[in-house]
Amino acid sequence: MLERQDAFDGDRQIIQADLDRALMTAFCRALDIPGVKPMDVMMAMAAALGATYRQVADAHQAQPCPCDWQPASLSDIDTLKLAFEAAAAPQSIQRLLTMQALGRA
């Protein structure tokens, strides 16, 4: 398991950047629909992430998987909430000034 975690850590920035781009692209496309509000799209994105978690967790409970992940829904959901809160919290002005713009709202 340690080897797999180390491999992910090495690719974490690439994976995160790919996911950031995909989500921002989907978000912007949804906002192109007349009358759609940003918070409605964000709620749909949160629901999609929750559904993805449930599908993957269910698949891992149905049969053994070589990745060794054992879903623990309550603690996993708490961990996901913490990650969401950390990413969504306002950033300091210094950090915002150095960030690359990835899309539009």
Secondary structure, DSSP 8 states (H G I E B T S, - for coil): -HHHHHHHHHHHHHHHHHHHHHHHHHHHHHHTSTT--HHHHHHHHHHHHHHHHHHHHHHHHHS--TT-----HHHHHHHHHHHHHHHHS---HHHHHHS------
